């Protein structure tokens, strides 16, 4: 099979450039991860009882604890449930479980079970809500806020072993 320069250009070079451009565009759209010292962007979200909650240091949130996986969420919920309904509120903390991408069948069982927990669970069900939150595999992310709406500390905690020291 003989290829002319025009064929090579049309079949290989142009698709390569288009693919490369798409990769660059996708990378350019990724938001920067939060770092200590960054201003936190407040948001509103629903809890497991479909009540809207504002997550903002300006409204009294000192800690935001985020679970990115179902397993970590279950472990954290177990811990918080043992501590009682007011444990998180007493520490000005909010717990957010990422449920974006959870299949419909999973939601059918998970959401009613979440309603039985005594503590509030914020339900992260937006594709880009947690894009700026740093993560570590197998860990919860804990953002701690200062009085100036800035992130003062970022920790990664094992929900099975580290939550006892959460508010230290």
HELIX and SHEET records of a PDB file:
HELIX    1   1 UNK A    5  UNK A    8  1                                   4    
HELIX    2   2 UNK A    9  UNK A   13  3                                   5    
HELIX    3   3 UNK A   14  UNK A   29  1                                  16    
HELIX    4   4 UNK A   57  UNK A   59  5                                   3    
HELIX    5   5 UNK A   70  UNK A   83  1                                  14    
HELIX    6   6 UNK A   87  UNK A   90  1                                   4    
HELIX    7   7 UNK A  104  UNK A  115  1                                  12    
HELIX    8   8 UNK A  163  UNK A  165  5                                   3    
SHEET    1   A 2 UNK A  43  UNK A  46  0                                        
SHEET    2   A 2 UNK A  52  UNK A  55 -1                                        
SHEET    1   B 5 UNK A 122  UNK A 124  0                                        
SHEET    2   B 5 UNK A  93  UNK A  98  1                                        
SHEET    3   B 5 UNK A  63  UNK A  67  1                                        
SHEET    4   B 5 UNK A 140  UNK A 145 -1                                        
SHEET    5   B 5 UNK A 151  UNK A 157 -1                                        
END                                                                             
